[in-house]
Amino acid sequence: MHWLFGDQLGPHFLTPGEEGPGSDTPLLMIEARSVFRRRRFHRAKAHLVLSAMRHRAAELGDRVTYIRADTYREGLDRAARGRRVGVHHPTSHAALRLVRSLPGVSVGPARGFLVPMADFTAWADGHGGKRLRQEDFYRCVRRGHDLLMDGDQPAAGRWNLDHDNREPPPRDTTSLDVGRPYRPREDDIDEEVRHDLDRWERDGDVFFVGRDGPRLFPATRAEARRALRRFVEHRLATFGPYEDAMLAGDPVMSHSLLSSSLNLGLLDPAECVEQAEKAWRDGQAPLNSVEGFVRQIAGWREYVWQLYWYFGADYRRSNELRHTAPLPDWWNDLDADAVRANCLHTVLAQVRDTGWTHHIPRLMILGSHALQRGWDPAAVTDWFHRCFVDGYDWVMLPNVVGMSQYADGGRMTTKPYTSGGAYVNRMSDLCGPCAYRPGDRTGEHACPYTAGYWAFLDRHRDRLAGNQRVAQPLRQLDRLSDLGEVREQERARGDTPP
């Protein structure tokens, strides 16, 4: 038999080769209730994963044995009955430990990514395991896969078009003038999933957070392909300039909304970047938008996956800044209504209602607040894993520990990614109606991000003293006439909703 995990749902997980299954190999899928007991997942995420698994099982028909069990181990015992079982390399350390501990299970190479793990290891070891910068790796991927290349040079002579993709949102508008994203229609399988989730909650067996409205993200290969086509044809052209911008009334902007489909295995990253490149070469989308999208998949997504395995299981215990504060209840419960700061209220409500926001609210609103408050990075990582429809251990561990919370001390990024309210004000329309003022550090209208930024730098000035990328703001600290007041104010604020 060949065992398909719930994030291995596309056809590229069934093609022969690399220890893959033969065309007539019996298949196994296991829906393990214990997965939902271990964490308080977002209800929309639980719905999406179960819907995708059950849709895939329906497509595979009699070829698949679909087991609903309490644990993976129980499900395997019921289905395999002594037969040998093959499985592609799972996507988490815990799942890999499990399958390696099971008798009769053989683990093949990972699929669903562009670069074999051995190739990344060779690249990283060639750098001595240090200065593993995404930009350097991204260029290797571009060369190796001939992506946006003209011969041996990058298209238009530039590897990185980020400078063209940092525009603030257009003023005097509540949304971008862009085609709507693809949205699927629910069916009988979705109804069955929702009924089961309701029953589990009523029975007190499983508890969720967030809201489960109509399903917003693809659960089948056909839906995911339609979503990719809609993005490339109607949204890719406007993606680049505003990819870092935020609008309260338009959380989607021109983003692709393909991350959950990629992470469920419904889409292969190669087809996504190849279709985007074709749109540029056919004159349908500008290079800055296409390069920005290609960078997200062939650059950042691939880099995060590889670092997850290269850094190893102990990476999750990284805590260079020694942050240990627990997450407050209002955060864990996604209680956006308890929050006065308009930016945080808006973004937390988006997570509550949909299980998704794009990368800048994740990093510069949610992650920045957690970093400034000194929350335990392992707990923050778990929160992002649980509360986002595209959140998996391999996704969130490097993104949160390394990028968002700077808990690895710079193994992955060159500086802590946090800022005062001025950045939020420049890149969004979220500050205008807020009770706080982005320029105020103290007083009734003191912006929690502005005050929090200076308090964070003050607490960690010794640890950050040798970092040239924060040298200027560290020098500014001692020029703040109200620094003592900021310290006292932020100590008193604690973890109360800002």
C-alpha positions in Angstrom: 0.0 0.0 0.0 1.0 3.6 -0.4 -0.1 6.0 2.4 -1.1 9.6 1.5 -1.0 12.2 4.3 -3.6 14.9 4.2 -1.1 17.4 2.7 -0.2 15.0 -0.2 -3.3 15.3 -2.2 -2.2 16.3 -5.8 -1.5 14.0 -8.7 2.3 14.6 -8.4 2.2 12.4 -5.2 1.1 9.4 -7.3 3.3 9.5 -10.3 5.8 6.6 -10.5 9.5 7.1 -9.7 11.4 8.2 -6.6 9.9 5.3 -4.7 6.4 6.5 -5.7 3.5 4.1 -6.0 2.8 2.1 -9.1 -0.3 2.9 -11.2 -2.2 0.1 -9.5 -0.8 0.3 -6.0 -3.5 0.3 -3.4 -3.7 3.6 -1.5 -4.4 4.5 2.1 -5.6 7.7 3.8 -6.1 8.0 7.5 -8.2 10.7 9.2 -6.9 10.7 12.8 -9.2 12.5 15.3 -6.2 12.8 17.7 -4.7 15.5 15.4 -7.6 17.8 16.3 -7.4 17.0 20.0 -3.7 18.0 20.3 -4.3 21.6 19.3 -7.1 24.1 19.3 -7.2 24.6 15.5 -9.1 27.3 13.7 -12.5 25.8 12.7 -12.1 26.9 9.1 -8.7 25.1 8.9 -10.1 21.9 10.3 -13.0 22.1 7.7 -10.6 22.7 4.8 -8.2 19.9 5.6 -11.0 17.3 6.2 -12.9 18.5 3.1 -9.8 18.2 1.0 -9.0 14.7 2.3 -12.5 13.5 1.8 -12.8 15.0 -1.7 -9.6 13.3 -2.7 -10.8 10.0 -1.4 -14.0 10.3 -3.4 -11.9 11.0 -6.5 -9.7 8.0 -6.0 -12.7 5.7 -5.5 -12.1 2.0 -4.8 -8.3 2.4 -5.1 -8.1 4.1 -1.7 -8.9 2.7 1.7 -10.1 5.7 3.8 -9.8 5.0 7.5 -11.4 7.2 10.3 -9.5 6.4 13.4 -8.4 7.8 16.7 -4.7 7.8 15.8 -2.6 7.2 12.8 -1.1 4.1 14.4 -4.5 2.6 15.0 -5.6 3.4 11.4 -2.5 1.8 9.9 -3.0 -1.3 12.0 -6.6 -1.6 10.8 -5.7 -1.1 7.1 -2.3 -2.6 6.5 -2.8 -6.0 8.2 0.9 -6.9 7.9 1.4 -5.5 4.4 4.4 -3.3 3.7 3.5 0.4 3.3 5.3 3.2 1.5 4.9 6.9 2.2 6.5 10.0 0.8 8.6 12.0 3.3 6.1 13.7 5.6 6.2 17.4 6.2 6.9 17.6 10.0 9.5 16.2 12.4 6.7 14.6 14.4 5.2 12.8 11.4 8.6 11.7 10.2 9.4 10.2 13.7 6.1 8.4 13.6 6.4 6.8 10.2 10.0 5.8 11.0 8.9 4.1 14.2 6.2 2.0 12.5 7.2 -1.5 11.4 6.8 -2.3 7.7 6.7 1.4 6.6 9.3 2.7 4.1 9.9 6.4 3.6 10.6 7.8 0.2 11.8 11.2 -0.9 9.7 14.3 -0.3 7.6 15.6 -3.1 5.8 19.0 -3.7 9.0 21.1 -3.6 11.5 22.3 -6.2 14.8 21.4 -4.7 15.8 18.0 -3.3 16.9 18.1 0.4 20.3 16.8 -0.5 20.9 19.6 -2.9 20.0 22.2 -0.3 22.2 20.5 2.3 25.2 20.6 -0.1 24.5 24.3 -0.8 24.2 25.2 3.0 27.2 23.1 4.0 29.1 25.0 1.3 28.4 28.1 3.2 29.6 26.5 6.5 26.0 26.4 7.7 26.1 30.2 8.2 24.8 33.2 6.3 22.2 31.1 4.6 20.5 34.1 3.0 17.3 33.7 1.1 18.5 35.9 -1.7 21.5 33.7 -2.5 19.5 30.5 -2.4 16.8 32.1 -4.6 19.3 32.8 -7.3 20.4 29.2 -7.2 16.8 28.0 -7.6 16.3 30.5 -10.5 19.4 29.2 -12.3 18.7 25.5 -11.6 15.1 25.7 -12.8 15.7 28.3 -15.6 13.1 30.6 -14.1 12.9 34.2 -15.4 16.3 33.8 -17.0 17.7 35.1 -20.3 20.6 32.6 -20.8 22.7 32.7 -17.7 21.5 36.2 -16.7 18.3 37.2 -14.9 15.5 38.6 -17.0 16.0 42.3 -17.6 19.3 42.1 -15.8 17.9 42.2 -12.2 17.4 39.3 -9.8 15.4 41.3 -7.3 12.6 43.7 -8.1 11.5 44.3 -4.5 12.2 48.1 -4.9 9.4 48.2 -7.3 7.0 46.3 -5.1 6.8 48.4 -1.9 4.2 50.9 -2.8 1.7 52.1 -0.1 -1.9 51.5 -1.0 -3.6 54.0 -3.2 -5.1 56.9 -1.2 -8.9 57.7 -1.1 -9.9 54.1 -1.9 -11.0 51.2 0.2 -10.0 48.5 -2.2 -7.8 47.8 -5.2 -9.4 47.9 -8.6 -8.7 44.3 -9.4 -10.6 41.2 -10.4 -12.1 39.2 -7.6 -10.3 36.0 -6.4 -11.6 32.6 -7.1 -14.0 31.3 -4.5 -15.3 27.7 -4.4 -18.8 26.4 -3.9 -19.5 24.0 -1.1 -21.0 20.6 -1.7 -22.3 17.6 0.1 -18.9 16.7 1.4 -18.5 20.1 3.0 -21.9 19.7 4.6 -20.8 16.3 6.0 -17.6 17.8 7.4 -19.4 20.7 9.0 -21.9 18.2 10.6 -19.0 16.1 12.0 -17.2 19.1 13.4 -20.4 20.3 15.1 -20.9 16.9 16.6 -17.3 16.7 17.9 -17.7 20.1 19.6 -21.0 19.2 21.1 -19.6 16.0 22.5 -16.7 17.9 24.1 -14.2 15.8 22.2 -12.6 18.6 20.2 -12.5 22.4 20.6 -11.9 25.0 17.9 -11.3 28.7 17.6 -12.5 31.1 15.0 -15.4 31.0 12.6 -16.3 28.5 9.9 -18.3 30.3 7.3 -18.6 29.1 3.7 -15.3 27.5 2.6 -13.1 30.2 1.0 -10.2 28.1 -0.2 -9.9 25.2 -2.7 -10.3 21.6 -1.5 -9.8 19.8 -4.8 -7.3 19.8 -7.5 -9.8 21.2 -10.0 -10.7 24.1 -7.7 -7.0 24.8 -7.1 -6.3 24.9 -10.8 -9.2 27.3 -11.3 -7.8 29.5 -8.5 -4.4 29.6 -10.1 -5.8 30.4 -13.5 -8.0 33.2 -12.1 -5.0 34.7 -10.3 -2.6 34.5 -13.3 -5.2 35.9 -15.8 -6.9 38.6 -13.7 -4.8 39.4 -10.6 -1.1 38.8 -11.2 -0.5 42.0 -13.2 -1.4 44.1 -10.2 0.2 41.9 -7.5 3.7 43.4 -7.4 3.4 47.1 -6.5 1.0 46.6 -3.6 2.1 43.2 -2.2 3.3 44.9 1.0 0.3 47.2 1.4 -2.7 46.9 3.6 -6.3 48.1 3.3 -8.9 47.6 6.1 -11.6 46.9 3.6 -9.6 44.8 1.2 -7.6 42.1 3.1 -7.0 40.1 -0.1 -5.7 42.9 -2.3 -4.0 41.2 -5.3 -2.6 38.2 -3.4 -2.9 34.8 -5.0 -4.6 32.9 -2.1 -2.8 29.8 -3.3 -0.7 29.0 -0.2 -3.3 26.6 1.3 -3.6 24.8 -2.1 0.2 24.5 -2.3 0.5 23.3 1.3 -2.2 20.7 0.9 -0.4 19.4 -2.2 -3.2 20.3 -4.6 -0.8 22.5 -6.7 2.8 21.8 -7.5 5.1 24.8 -7.1 6.6 24.3 -10.5 3.3 24.8 -12.3 2.6 28.0 -10.4 5.9 29.7 -11.3 5.9 28.4 -14.8 2.4 29.8 -15.5 3.4 33.1 -14.0 6.5 33.3 -16.1 4.5 32.5 -19.2 2.2 35.4 -18.4 5.2 37.7 -18.4 6.7 36.4 -21.6 3.3 36.6 -23.3 3.0 40.3 -22.3 0.1 39.7 -19.9 1.8 40.8 -16.6 4.8 43.1 -15.8 8.1 41.6 -14.7 8.0 43.2 -11.2 4.7 41.4 -10.4 5.8 38.1 -11.8 9.2 38.2 -10.1 7.5 39.0 -6.8 5.2 36.0 -7.1 8.0 33.7 -8.2 10.1 34.9 -5.3 7.4 34.0 -2.8 7.2 30.4 -4.1 10.6 29.5 -5.6 12.4 31.8 -3.1 10.7 32.1 0.3 8.5 29.0 0.4 11.3 26.7 -0.8 13.8 28.3 1.6 11.5 27.9 4.6 10.9 24.3 3.8 14.6 23.5 3.5 15.6 25.4 6.6 13.0 23.5 8.6 14.9 20.3 7.9 18.4 21.7 7.8 18.1 23.4 11.2 16.6 20.3 12.8 14.0 19.6 15.5 15.9 21.5 18.2 15.4 24.8 16.2 12.0 25.2 17.8 13.6 25.7 21.2 15.6 28.7 19.9 15.0 31.7 22.2 17.9 34.1 21.8 15.9 37.1 23.3 14.7 35.0 26.2 11.1 35.8 25.7 8.9 33.7 28.0 5.6 35.5 28.5 2.5 33.4 27.8 0.0 34.3 25.2 -3.0 36.2 26.7 -6.5 34.8 26.5 -7.8 37.5 24.2 -5.1 36.6 21.7 -5.7 32.8 21.9 -9.4 33.3 21.6 -9.1 35.7 18.6 -11.1 38.2 20.6 -10.7 41.1 18.1 -13.5 43.0 19.8 -11.4 43.4 23.0 -8.7 45.4 21.0 -8.9 49.2 20.5 -5.8 49.6 18.2 -7.4 49.6 14.8 -4.7 47.8 13.0 -4.5 44.9 15.4 -8.3 44.7 15.8 -8.8 44.6 12.0 -6.1 41.9 11.4 -7.2 39.7 14.4 -10.8 39.9 13.1 -9.6 38.7 9.7 -7.9 35.7 11.3 -11.0 35.0 13.4 -13.3 35.2 10.4 -11.2 33.5 7.7 -8.1 31.9 9.1 -6.0 34.0 6.7 -4.2 37.3 6.2 -1.4 38.1 3.9 2.2 38.2 4.8 2.6 41.8 5.9 -0.2 41.7 8.6 1.2 38.4 9.8 4.7 39.9 10.1 4.3 43.6 10.9 1.0 43.6 12.9 0.6 40.2 14.5 4.2 39.1 14.7 5.5 42.5 15.6 3.1 42.9 18.5 4.1 39.4 19.9 7.8 40.3 19.6 7.4 43.7 21.3 5.4 42.1 24.2 8.1 39.4 24.7 5.8 36.4 24.2 7.3 32.9 24.2 8.3 32.2 20.5 7.3 28.6 20.7 3.8 29.5 21.8 3.6 32.2 19.1 4.7 29.5 16.5 2.0 27.1 17.7 -0.6 29.9 17.5 0.2 30.7 13.9 0.2 26.9 13.1 -3.3 26.5 14.6 -5.0 29.6 13.5 -4.0 29.9 9.8 -5.5 27.7 7.0 -2.1 27.4 5.4 -0.2 26.9 8.7 1.9 23.7 9.1 4.8 23.1 11.4 7.4 23.4 8.5 5.8 26.6 7.4 5.5 28.4 10.7 8.6 27.2 12.6 11.2 29.1 10.4 8.7 31.9 9.6 8.0 32.7 13.3 11.1 31.6 15.2 13.5 32.9 12.6 11.8 35.7 10.8 9.0 37.1 13.0 10.3 36.6 16.5 14.1 36.8 15.8 14.4 33.9 18.3 17.3 32.3 16.5 19.4 35.5 16.9 20.0 36.0 13.2 20.6 32.6 11.7 17.8 33.3 9.2 17.4 37.1 9.0 19.7 40.0 9.6 17.5 42.0 12.0 14.3 41.8 14.1 11.3 42.7 12.0 9.4 45.1 14.1 8.5 48.8 13.7 6.6 51.7 15.2 3.3 53.0 14.0 4.9 55.1 11.3 5.4 52.0 9.1 1.8 50.9 9.5 0.6 54.4 8.8 2.6 54.6 5.6 1.7 51.2 4.3 -2.0 51.1 5.2 -5.2 53.0 5.9 -5.5 51.5 9.3 -4.2 54.4 11.4 -6.7 57.1 10.4 -9.7 55.9 12.4 -7.6 54.6 15.3 -7.9 55.8 18.9 -4.1 56.0 19.0 -1.7 58.2 17.0 1.3 56.7 15.3 3.5 59.6 16.2 2.8 59.5 20.0 5.0 57.5 22.3 3.4 58.4 25.5 0.1 59.7 26.8 -3.6 58.8 26.2 -3.1 58.4 22.4 0.3 56.7 22.5 0.5 54.1 19.7 1.2 50.7 21.2 3.4 49.9 18.3 5.4 53.1 18.5 5.9 52.8 22.2 6.4 49.1 22.0 9.1 49.5 19.4 11.2 51.8 21.5 10.6 49.7 24.7 11.7 46.5 22.7 14.9 48.2 21.6 15.6 49.5 25.0 15.2 46.0 26.6 17.5 44.4 24.1 20.0 47.1 23.3 22.9 45.0 24.6 22.0 42.0 22.6 21.5 44.1 19.4 24.5 46.4 19.9 26.6 44.6 17.3 23.9 44.6 14.6 24.5 47.3 12.0 21.0 47.1 10.7 19.6 48.5 13.9 22.5 50.7 14.8 20.7 53.9 13.9 17.6 53.4 16.0 19.7 52.2 18.9 21.6 55.5 18.7 18.3 57.3 18.7 17.2 55.6 21.9 19.3 57.9 24.2 18.0 60.9 22.4 14.5 60.2 23.5 13.7 62.6 26.3 10.7 60.5 27.3 12.4 57.1 27.3 11.9 56.6 31.0 8.2 57.4 30.7 7.9 55.0 27.7 9.5 52.2 29.9 7.1 52.7 32.7 4.1 53.0 30.4 4.8 49.8 28.6 5.5 47.9 31.8 2.1 49.0 33.1 0.4 48.1 29.8 1.6 44.5 30.0 -0.5 42.1 27.9 -3.8 43.9 28.2 -5.4 44.4 24.8 -4.0 47.6 23.3 
